[in-house]
Each structure stands twice: as C-alpha cells, then as structure tokens.
Amino acid sequence: MRTYSLALITAITFLAACHRSPQAEGCPAISVLEGHDPREDAAKAFNAGDKRLLELGGYAPVVPGAESPYRFPPGTTFRMLEGTTDTTTEVCYAMRHEAEAYAKSYNQKMLALTVSRAQ
C-alpha cells in the first residue's frame, strides 16, 4: 500500500508539472512596454543623452525601423530589448511582435532626432 501511495503521489506531481501553462509565467520584460509611447520614450532618452537604438535579440539581432544595418550614423550604439533573445520563453516569443512594433517606432524617432540635431 505504501508503494502504491508513493507511486500515485509521484504520478500526480509529475502530471501537474507537465500541464503547467507557460502563459501563467507571462513576459514581464515585454509587458512593461504596454502603455508606453515609444516616440515619447525615445525623445526622453535622447534628451538624457542616451542615443542608443533598440535591437531585438536572436541568432542575428535586428534593428526595427532602420533601413539597413549598414546605414547607421557613425558612432551608433545599440541596446537589446529584454525578452527578445532566441533563448526566451514561449510567451515572450509570442509577444515579440509587440516588442518589434515598439522598437520600430522608438528607433525611427531616435534616428530622426539624431539626424535633425546633426544638421
């Protein structure tokens, strides 16, 4: 009876762990962007001296909103947006389009500010 009870408890614990939904974990790194205006955030960062562009991580990092990775103004630096690497959770991967839209708008504003101040 003791062996049967131990086996039953082990099986229930295993099944409960296997059926845990990844949605319950969420993706705080990308969720934090909700409600933020990327163009306003870019202007605030620029005025504070942070002129880095946002990039999405992965096997080959991407800089949304830039025409080409070879056309950046000299001295351009980048900051990887959290939750966008290729080793992130399924939930973060599913929300990557939100991070991409945010980064695109942010980068377009940052590039416009950089060009306008250089002239």
N, CA, C and O atoms as a GROMACS GRO file, in nm:
protein
  476
    1MET      N    1   0.081  -0.119   0.000
    1MET     CA    2   0.000   0.000   0.000
    1MET      C    3   0.086   0.125   0.000
    1MET      O    4   0.054   0.223  -0.068
    2ARG      N    5   0.195   0.123   0.076
    2ARG     CA    6   0.283   0.238   0.084
    2ARG      C    7   0.346   0.266  -0.052
    2ARG      O    8   0.357   0.382  -0.091
    3THR      N    9   0.387   0.163  -0.124
    3THR     CA   10   0.447   0.179  -0.256
    3THR      C   11   0.345   0.236  -0.354
    3THR      O   12   0.377   0.324  -0.434
    4TYR      N   13   0.222   0.186  -0.347
    4TYR     CA   14   0.116   0.235  -0.434
    4TYR      C   15   0.089   0.384  -0.408
    4TYR      O   16   0.075   0.461  -0.503
    5SER      N   17   0.083   0.424  -0.283
    5SER     CA   18   0.058   0.564  -0.247
    5SER      C   19   0.171   0.654  -0.296
    5SER      O   20   0.146   0.762  -0.349
    6LEU      N   21   0.294   0.610  -0.278
    6LEU     CA   22   0.410   0.687  -0.323
    6LEU      C   23   0.410   0.702  -0.475
    6LEU      O   24   0.438   0.809  -0.527
    7ALA      N   25   0.377   0.594  -0.546
    7ALA     CA   26   0.370   0.598  -0.691
    7ALA      C   27   0.259   0.692  -0.738
    7ALA      O   28   0.276   0.766  -0.835
    8LEU      N   29   0.146   0.690  -0.670
    8LEU     CA   30   0.034   0.776  -0.706
    8LEU      C   31   0.068   0.923  -0.684
    8LEU      O   32   0.038   1.007  -0.769
    9ILE      N   33   0.129   0.954  -0.574
    9ILE     CA   34   0.169   1.093  -0.544
    9ILE      C   35   0.272   1.141  -0.646
    9ILE      O   36   0.265   1.254  -0.693
   10THR      N   37   0.367   1.056  -0.679
   10THR     CA   38   0.470   1.091  -0.778
   10THR      C   39   0.406   1.117  -0.914
   10THR      O   40   0.441   1.213  -0.982
   11ALA      N   41   0.313   1.033  -0.954
   11ALA     CA   42   0.247   1.048  -1.084
   11ALA      C   43   0.165   1.176  -1.088
   11ALA      O   44   0.168   1.247  -1.189
   12ILE      N   45   0.093   1.208  -0.983
   12ILE     CA   46   0.012   1.330  -0.979
   12ILE      C   47   0.102   1.453  -0.985
   12ILE      O   48   0.072   1.549  -1.057
   13THR      N   49   0.210   1.451  -0.910
   13THR     CA   50   0.304   1.564  -0.911
   13THR      C   51   0.363   1.582  -1.050
   13THR      O   52   0.374   1.695  -1.099
   14PHE      N   53   0.402   1.474  -1.114
   14PHE     CA   54   0.460   1.479  -1.248
   14PHE      C   55   0.360   1.536  -1.349
   14PHE      O   56   0.394   1.623  -1.429
   15LEU      N   57   0.237   1.486  -1.344
   15LEU     CA   58   0.134   1.534  -1.437
   15LEU      C   59   0.101   1.682  -1.414
   15LEU      O   60   0.080   1.756  -1.510
   16ALA      N   61   0.097   1.723  -1.290
   16ALA     CA   62   0.068   1.864  -1.261
   16ALA      C   63   0.180   1.953  -1.315
   16ALA      O   64   0.152   2.061  -1.367
   17ALA      N   65   0.304   1.910  -1.304
   17ALA     CA   66   0.416   1.988  -1.356
   17ALA      C   67   0.416   1.992  -1.508
   17ALA      O   68   0.451   2.095  -1.567
   18CYS      N   69   0.379   1.884  -1.572
   18CYS     CA   70   0.378   1.879  -1.717
   18CYS      C   71   0.268   1.964  -1.777
   18CYS      O   72   0.284   2.016  -1.887
   19HIS      N   73   0.158   1.978  -1.710
   19HIS     CA   74   0.045   2.051  -1.764
   19HIS      C   75   0.043   2.198  -1.722
   19HIS      O   76  -0.056   2.267  -1.743
   20ARG      N   77   0.150   2.243  -1.662
   20ARG     CA   78   0.158   2.383  -1.622
   20ARG      C   79   0.165   2.470  -1.746
   20ARG      O   80   0.250   2.448  -1.834
   21SER      N   81   0.079   2.565  -1.755
   21SER     CA   82   0.072   2.651  -1.872
   21SER      C   83   0.184   2.753  -1.872
   21SER      O   84   0.207   2.819  -1.771
   22PRO      N   85   0.256   2.768  -1.986
   22PRO     CA   86   0.359   2.870  -1.992
   22PRO      C   87   0.299   3.010  -1.987
   22PRO      O   88   0.370   3.106  -1.956
   23GLN      N   89   0.170   3.026  -2.018
   23GLN     CA   90   0.106   3.156  -2.015
   23GLN      C   91   0.104   3.212  -1.873
   23GLN      O   92   0.101   3.334  -1.855
   24ALA      N   93   0.104   3.124  -1.773
   24ALA     CA   94   0.099   3.170  -1.636
   24ALA      C   95   0.224   3.249  -1.598
   24ALA      O   96   0.219   3.333  -1.509
   25GLU      N   97   0.336   3.222  -1.664
   25GLU     CA   98   0.460   3.290  -1.633
   25GLU      C   99   0.459   3.432  -1.686
   25GLU      O  100   0.518   3.521  -1.624
   26GLY      N  101   0.396   3.456  -1.799
   26GLY     CA  102   0.394   3.588  -1.859
   26GLY      C  103   0.530   3.626  -1.915
   26GLY      O  104   0.624   3.546  -1.915
   27CYS      N  105   0.540   3.747  -1.961
   27CYS     CA  106   0.667   3.801  -2.011
   27CYS      C  107   0.681   3.944  -1.961
   27CYS      O  108   0.651   4.038  -2.034
   28PRO      N  109   0.726   3.959  -1.838
   28PRO     CA  110   0.734   4.093  -1.780
   28PRO      C  111   0.825   4.187  -1.860
   28PRO      O  112   0.803   4.308  -1.861
   29ALA      N  113   0.927   4.134  -1.925
   29ALA     CA  114   1.020   4.218  -1.999
   29ALA      C  115   0.951   4.292  -2.114
   29ALA      O  116   0.985   4.406  -2.142
   30ILE      N  117   0.856   4.228  -2.179
   30ILE     CA  118   0.784   4.292  -2.289
   30ILE      C  119   0.655   4.356  -2.239
   30ILE      O  120   0.614   4.461  -2.289
   31SER      N  121   0.591   4.295  -2.141
   31SER     CA  122   0.467   4.352  -2.086
   31SER      C  123   0.487   4.492  -2.031
   31SER      O  124   0.394   4.572  -2.032
   32VAL      N  125   0.605   4.522  -1.984
   32VAL     CA  126   0.634   4.653  -1.926
   32VAL      C  127   0.621   4.764  -2.031
   32VAL      O  128   0.606   4.881  -1.995
   33LEU      N  129   0.628   4.729  -2.159
   33LEU     CA  130   0.616   4.828  -2.266
   33LEU      C  131   0.473   4.875  -2.289
   33LEU      O  132   0.450   4.981  -2.347
   34GLU      N  133   0.375   4.796  -2.242
   34GLU     CA  134   0.234   4.832  -2.262
   34GLU      C  135   0.205   4.967  -2.199
   34GLU      O  136   0.245   4.995  -2.086
   35GLY      N  137   0.136   5.051  -2.274
   35GLY     CA  138   0.101   5.182  -2.224
   35GLY      C  139   0.209   5.287  -2.242
   35GLY      O  140   0.186   5.405  -2.213
   36HIS      N  141   0.326   5.248  -2.289
   36HIS     CA  142   0.434   5.343  -2.313
   36HIS      C  143   0.426   5.395  -2.456
   36HIS      O  144   0.393   5.321  -2.548
   37ASP      N  145   0.457   5.522  -2.474
   37ASP     CA  146   0.464   5.583  -2.605
   37ASP      C  147   0.610   5.576  -2.649
   37ASP      O  148   0.694   5.646  -2.594
   38PRO      N  149   0.642   5.492  -2.748
   38PRO     CA  150   0.781   5.474  -2.787
   38PRO      C  151   0.846   5.602  -2.838
   38PRO      O  152   0.966   5.623  -2.817
   39ARG      N  153   0.771   5.687  -2.905
   39ARG     CA  154   0.826   5.812  -2.958
   39ARG      C  155   0.859   5.908  -2.843
   39ARG      O  156   0.961   5.978  -2.846
   40GLU      N  157   0.774   5.910  -2.744
   40GLU     CA  158   0.799   5.994  -2.626
   40GLU      C  159   0.918   5.938  -2.547
   40GLU      O  160   1.003   6.014  -2.501
   41ASP      N  161   0.923   5.807  -2.532
   41ASP     CA  162   1.035   5.743  -2.462
   41ASP      C  163   1.168   5.772  -2.532
   41ASP      O  164   1.270   5.794  -2.466
   42ALA      N  165   1.166   5.770  -2.666
   42ALA     CA  166   1.288   5.799  -2.742
   42ALA      C  167   1.332   5.943  -2.721
   42ALA      O  168   1.451   5.970  -2.703
   43ALA      N  169   1.237   6.036  -2.723
   43ALA     CA  170   1.271   6.177  -2.701
   43ALA      C  171   1.329   6.199  -2.562
   43ALA      O  172   1.426   6.273  -2.546
   44LYS      N  173   1.269   6.135  -2.461
   44LYS     CA  174   1.322   6.147  -2.324
   44LYS      C  175   1.463   6.091  -2.315
   44LYS      O  176   1.551   6.152  -2.254
   45ALA      N  177   1.485   5.973  -2.375
   45ALA     CA  178   1.618   5.912  -2.373
   45ALA      C  179   1.719   6.001  -2.445
   45ALA      O  180   1.830   6.023  -2.395
   46PHE      N  181   1.682   6.053  -2.560
   46PHE     CA  182   1.770   6.140  -2.638
   46PHE      C  183   1.810   6.262  -2.556
   46PHE      O  184   1.928   6.297  -2.550
   47ASN      N  185   1.711   6.327  -2.495
   47ASN     CA  186   1.738   6.447  -2.414
   47ASN      C  187   1.823   6.417  -2.291
   47ASN      O  188   1.891   6.505  -2.239
   48ALA      N  189   1.819   6.291  -2.246
   48ALA     CA  190   1.902   6.250  -2.132
   48ALA      C  191   2.040   6.203  -2.177
   48ALA      O  192   2.124   6.165  -2.094
   49GLY      N  193   2.065   6.206  -2.308
   49GLY     CA  194   2.196   6.168  -2.360
   49GLY      C  195   2.208   6.023  -2.404
   49GLY      O  196   2.315   5.980  -2.447
   50ASP      N  197   2.100   5.947  -2.393
   50ASP     CA  198   2.102   5.806  -2.434
   50ASP      C  199   2.050   5.796  -2.577
   50ASP      O  200   1.929   5.799  -2.600
   51LYS      N  201   2.141   5.786  -2.672
   51LYS     CA  202   2.105   5.785  -2.814
   51LYS      C  203   2.110   5.646  -2.876
   51LYS      O  204   2.116   5.631  -2.998
   52ARG      N  205   2.109   5.543  -2.790
   52ARG     CA  206   2.115   5.406  -2.841
   52ARG      C  207   1.986   5.368  -2.911
   52ARG      O  208   1.877   5.410  -2.872
   53LEU      N  209   2.000   5.287  -3.015
   53LEU     CA  210   1.884   5.230  -3.083
   53LEU      C  211   1.850   5.098  -3.017
   53LEU      O  212   1.937   5.032  -2.960
   54LEU      N  213   1.724   5.058  -3.024
   54LEU     CA  214   1.681   4.930  -2.968
   54LEU      C  215   1.699   4.821  -3.073
   54LEU      O  216   1.668   4.839  -3.190
   55GLU      N  217   1.748   4.708  -3.028
   55GLU     CA  218   1.758   4.592  -3.116
   55GLU      C  219   1.688   4.474  -3.051
   55GLU      O  220   1.681   4.463  -2.929
   56LEU      N  221   1.636   4.386  -3.136
   56LEU     CA  222   1.575   4.263  -3.088
   56LEU      C  223   1.680   4.155  -3.099
   56LEU      O  224   1.746   4.142  -3.202
   57GLY      N  225   1.694   4.077  -2.994
   57GLY     CA  226   1.793   3.972  -2.993
   57GLY      C  227   1.752   3.853  -3.076
   57GLY      O  228   1.641   3.847  -3.129
   58GLY      N  229   1.842   3.760  -3.086
   58GLY     CA  230   1.819   3.639  -3.163
   58GLY      C  231   1.949   3.592  -3.225
   58GLY      O  232   2.056   3.646  -3.194
   59TYR      N  233   1.940   3.495  -3.311
   59TYR     CA  234   2.060   3.443  -3.378
   59TYR      C  235   2.132   3.557  -3.450
   59TYR      O  236   2.254   3.568  -3.446
   60ALA      N  237   2.055   3.641  -3.517
   60ALA     CA  238   2.107   3.762  -3.580
   60ALA      C  239   2.022   3.878  -3.531
   60ALA      O  240   1.906   3.891  -3.571
   61PRO      N  241   2.076   3.965  -3.444
   61PRO     CA  242   1.998   4.077  -3.392
   61PRO      C  243   1.942   4.164  -3.504
   61PRO      O  244   2.003   4.180  -3.610
   62VAL      N  245   1.823   4.220  -3.478
   62VAL     CA  246   1.752   4.302  -3.576
   62VAL      C  247   1.728   4.439  -3.514
   62VAL      O  248   1.700   4.451  -3.395
   63VAL      N  249   1.738   4.543  -3.597
   63VAL     CA  250   1.710   4.679  -3.551
   63VAL      C  251   1.588   4.729  -3.628
   63VAL      O  252   1.602   4.783  -3.738
   64PRO      N  253   1.468   4.711  -3.572
   64PRO     CA  254   1.346   4.754  -3.640
   64PRO      C  255   1.345   4.905  -3.664
   64PRO      O  256   1.389   4.983  -3.579
   65GLY      N  257   1.294   4.944  -3.779
   65GLY     CA  258   1.283   5.085  -3.810
   65GLY      C  259   1.402   5.144  -3.884
   65GLY      O  260   1.397   5.258  -3.928
   66ALA      N  261   1.508   5.067  -3.897
   66ALA     CA  262   1.626   5.114  -3.970
   66ALA      C  263   1.622   5.058  -4.111
   66ALA      O  264   1.585   4.942  -4.131
   67GLU      N  265   1.658   5.139  -4.209
   67GLU     CA  266   1.654   5.095  -4.348
   67GLU      C  267   1.749   4.980  -4.376
   67GLU      O  268   1.714   4.885  -4.446
   68SER      N  269   1.866   4.989  -4.322
   68SER     CA  270   1.966   4.887  -4.348
   68SER      C  271   2.063   4.884  -4.231
   68SER      O  272   2.093   4.989  -4.173
   69PRO      N  273   2.113   4.768  -4.195
   69PRO     CA  274   2.208   4.764  -4.084
   69PRO      C  275   2.340   4.834  -4.115
   69PRO      O  276   2.423   4.852  -4.026
   70TYR      N  277   2.361   4.872  -4.240
   70TYR     CA  278   2.488   4.935  -4.278
   70TYR      C  279   2.477   5.086  -4.294
   70TYR      O  280   2.574   5.150  -4.333
   71ARG      N  281   2.360   5.144  -4.265
   71ARG     CA  282   2.342   5.286  -4.286
   71ARG      C  283   2.328   5.364  -4.155
   71ARG      O  284   2.270   5.473  -4.155
   72PHE      N  285   2.379   5.313  -4.048
   72PHE     CA  286   2.370   5.383  -3.922
   72PHE      C  287   2.471   5.497  -3.919
   72PHE      O  288   2.582   5.483  -3.971
   73PRO      N  289   2.435   5.608  -3.857
   73PRO     CA  290   2.531   5.717  -3.843
   73PRO      C  291   2.654   5.668  -3.765
   73PRO      O  292   2.641   5.580  -3.679
   74PRO      N  293   2.770   5.723  -3.793
   74PRO     CA  294   2.891   5.682  -3.720
   74PRO      C  295   2.872   5.697  -3.569
   74PRO      O  296   2.814   5.795  -3.522
   75GLY      N  297   2.920   5.600  -3.496
   75GLY     CA  298   2.910   5.603  -3.350
   75GLY      C  299   2.778   5.552  -3.294
   75GLY      O  300   2.756   5.560  -3.173
   76THR      N  301   2.692   5.501  -3.379
   76THR     CA  302   2.563   5.450  -3.331
   76THR      C  303   2.585   5.330  -3.240
   76THR      O  304   2.662   5.240  -3.272
   77THR      N  305   2.516   5.329  -3.127
   77THR     CA  306   2.523   5.215  -3.036
   77THR      C  307   2.382   5.158  -3.019
   77THR      O  308   2.283   5.221  -3.056
   78PHE      N  309   2.377   5.039  -2.961
   78PHE     CA  310   2.251   4.966  -2.953
   78PHE      C  311   2.226   4.914  -2.813
   78PHE      O  312   2.320   4.893  -2.735
   79ARG      N  313   2.099   4.894  -2.782
   79ARG     CA  314   2.058   4.833  -2.655
   79ARG      C  315   1.958   4.724  -2.689
   79ARG      O  316   1.856   4.749  -2.753
   80MET      N  317   1.987   4.602  -2.645
   80MET     CA  318   1.897   4.490  -2.673
   80MET      C  319   1.774   4.499  -2.585
   80MET      O  320   1.784   4.518  -2.463
   81LEU      N  321   1.659   4.487  -2.647
   81LEU     CA  322   1.533   4.490  -2.575
   81LEU      C  323   1.515   4.357  -2.502
   81LEU      O  324   1.516   4.251  -2.564
   82GLU      N  325   1.498   4.363  -2.372
   82GLU     CA  326   1.483   4.242  -2.290
   82GLU      C  327   1.363   4.159  -2.337
   82GLU      O  328   1.263   4.213  -2.384
   83GLY      N  329   1.374   4.029  -2.325
   83GLY     CA  330   1.266   3.938  -2.360
   83GLY      C  331   1.262   3.902  -2.508
   83GLY      O  332   1.168   3.837  -2.553
   84THR      N  333   1.363   3.944  -2.584
   84THR     CA  334   1.360   3.919  -2.729
   84THR      C  335   1.472   3.829  -2.778
   84THR      O  336   1.491   3.814  -2.898
   85THR      N  337   1.546   3.769  -2.687
   85THR     CA  338   1.653   3.680  -2.732
   85THR      C  339   1.596   3.549  -2.784
   85THR      O  340   1.478   3.520  -2.764
   86ASP      N  341   1.680   3.472  -2.849
   86ASP     CA  342   1.633   3.344  -2.903
   86ASP      C  343   1.626   3.236  -2.796
   86ASP      O  344   1.587   3.123  -2.825
   87THR      N  345   1.662   3.268  -2.674
   87THR     CA  346   1.654   3.170  -2.564
   87THR      C  347   1.547   3.211  -2.463
   87THR      O  348   1.555   3.171  -2.347
   88THR      N  349   1.451   3.288  -2.505
   88THR     CA  350   1.348   3.336  -2.414
   88THR      C  351   1.234   3.235  -2.402
   88THR      O  352   1.237   3.129  -2.465
   89THR      N  353   1.135   3.269  -2.324
   89THR     CA  354   1.020   3.179  -2.303
   89THR      C  355   0.927   3.182  -2.424
   89THR      O  356   0.936   3.271  -2.509
   90GLU      N  357   0.838   3.086  -2.430
   90GLU     CA  358   0.739   3.080  -2.538
   90GLU      C  359   0.649   3.203  -2.534
   90GLU      O  360   0.610   3.256  -2.638
   91VAL      N  361   0.615   3.247  -2.415
   91VAL     CA  362   0.528   3.363  -2.400
   91VAL      C  363   0.596   3.488  -2.455
   91VAL      O  364   0.534   3.566  -2.526
   92CYS      N  365   0.724   3.507  -2.422
   92CYS     CA  366   0.797   3.622  -2.474
   92CYS      C  367   0.808   3.613  -2.626
   92CYS      O  368   0.796   3.714  -2.695
   93TYR      N  369   0.830   3.494  -2.676
   93TYR     CA  370   0.839   3.477  -2.821
   93TYR      C  371   0.706   3.514  -2.888
   93TYR      O  372   0.705   3.577  -2.994
   94ALA      N  373   0.596   3.476  -2.825
   94ALA     CA  374   0.464   3.508  -2.880
   94ALA      C  375   0.437   3.658  -2.876
   94ALA      O  376   0.359   3.708  -2.957
   95MET      N  377   0.500   3.730  -2.784
   95MET     CA  378   0.480   3.874  -2.770
   95MET      C  379   0.585   3.955  -2.846
   95MET      O  380   0.586   4.077  -2.840
   96ARG      N  381   0.672   3.888  -2.918
   96ARG     CA  382   0.783   3.955  -2.986
   96ARG      C  383   0.733   4.061  -3.084
   96ARG      O  384   0.798   4.164  -3.102
   97HIS      N  385   0.618   4.039  -3.148
   97HIS     CA  386   0.566   4.138  -3.243
   97HIS      C  387   0.537   4.270  -3.173
   97HIS      O  388   0.551   4.376  -3.234
   98GLU      N  389   0.496   4.266  -3.047
   98GLU     CA  390   0.471   4.389  -2.972
   98GLU      C  391   0.603   4.463  -2.946
   98GLU      O  392   0.611   4.585  -2.959
   99ALA      N  393   0.706   4.387  -2.911
   99ALA     CA  394   0.838   4.447  -2.889
   99ALA      C  395   0.892   4.505  -3.019
   99ALA      O  396   0.956   4.610  -3.019
  100GLU      N  397   0.867   4.437  -3.130
  100GLU     CA  398   0.915   4.484  -3.259
  100GLU      C  399   0.846   4.615  -3.299
  100GLU      O  400   0.912   4.707  -3.348
  101ALA      N  401   0.717   4.624  -3.279
  101ALA     CA  402   0.643   4.746  -3.311
  101ALA      C  403   0.692   4.864  -3.225
  101ALA      O  404   0.709   4.975  -3.274
  102TYR      N  405   0.714   4.837  -3.097
  102TYR     CA  406   0.764   4.940  -3.006
  102TYR      C  407   0.902   4.987  -3.052
  102TYR      O  408   0.927   5.107  -3.063
  103ALA      N  409   0.992   4.892  -3.077
  103ALA     CA  410   1.128   4.925  -3.117
  103ALA      C  411   1.132   5.000  -3.250
  103ALA      O  412   1.214   5.090  -3.267
  104LYS      N  413   1.046   4.964  -3.342
  104LYS     CA  414   1.043   5.030  -3.472
  104LYS      C  415   1.009   5.178  -3.456
  104LYS      O  416   1.078   5.264  -3.510
  105SER      N  417   0.905   5.208  -3.382
  105SER     CA  418   0.863   5.346  -3.360
  105SER      C  419   0.969   5.424  -3.281
  105SER      O  420   1.000   5.538  -3.313
  106TYR      N  421   1.023   5.360  -3.179
  106TYR     CA  422   1.128   5.421  -3.096
  106TYR      C  423   1.250   5.456  -3.182
  106TYR      O  424   1.302   5.567  -3.175
  107ASN      N  425   1.295   5.359  -3.261
  107ASN     CA  426   1.415   5.379  -3.342
  107ASN      C  427   1.395   5.485  -3.449
  107ASN      O  428   1.486   5.563  -3.477
  108GLN      N  429   1.278   5.488  -3.510
  108GLN     CA  430   1.252   5.589  -3.612
  108GLN      C  431   1.260   5.729  -3.551
  108GLN      O  432   1.317   5.820  -3.611
  109LYS      N  433   1.203   5.745  -3.432
  109LYS     CA  434   1.209   5.875  -3.364
  109LYS      C  435   1.354   5.908  -3.325
  109LYS      O  436   1.398   6.021  -3.343
  110MET      N  437   1.427   5.810  -3.272
  110MET     CA  438   1.565   5.833  -3.231
  110MET      C  439   1.653   5.871  -3.350
  110MET      O  440   1.735   5.962  -3.341
  111LEU      N  441   1.635   5.801  -3.462
  111LEU     CA  442   1.712   5.834  -3.582
  111LEU      C  443   1.678   5.974  -3.633
  111LEU      O  444   1.767   6.048  -3.676
  112ALA      N  445   1.550   6.009  -3.630
  112ALA     CA  446   1.509   6.143  -3.673
  112ALA      C  447   1.571   6.250  -3.584
  112ALA      O  448   1.617   6.352  -3.634
  113LEU      N  449   1.572   6.228  -3.453
  113LEU     CA  450   1.632   6.323  -3.362
  113LEU      C  451   1.783   6.334  -3.384
  113LEU      O  452   1.839   6.444  -3.381
  114THR      N  453   1.847   6.222  -3.407
  114THR     CA  454   1.992   6.221  -3.430
  114THR      C  455   2.026   6.299  -3.556
  114THR      O  456   2.121   6.378  -3.557
  115VAL      N  457   1.951   6.278  -3.662
  115VAL     CA  458   1.978   6.346  -3.790
  115VAL      C  459   1.947   6.495  -3.777
  115VAL      O  460   2.024   6.578  -3.825
  116SER      N  461   1.836   6.531  -3.712
  116SER     CA  462   1.798   6.672  -3.701
  116SER      C  463   1.896   6.751  -3.616
  116SER      O  464   1.920   6.869  -3.643
  117ARG      N  465   1.952   6.689  -3.515
  117ARG     CA  466   2.049   6.760  -3.429
  117ARG      C  467   2.187   6.769  -3.493
  117ARG      O  468   2.267   6.855  -3.457
  118ALA      N  469   2.214   6.679  -3.588
  118ALA     CA  470   2.345   6.679  -3.654
  118ALA      C  471   2.353   6.789  -3.760
  118ALA      O  472   2.462   6.829  -3.800
  119GLN      N  473   2.238   6.838  -3.804
  119GLN     CA  474   2.237   6.938  -3.913
  119GLN      C  475   2.249   7.078  -3.860
  119GLN      O  476   2.250   7.173  -3.938
   0.00000   0.00000   0.00000
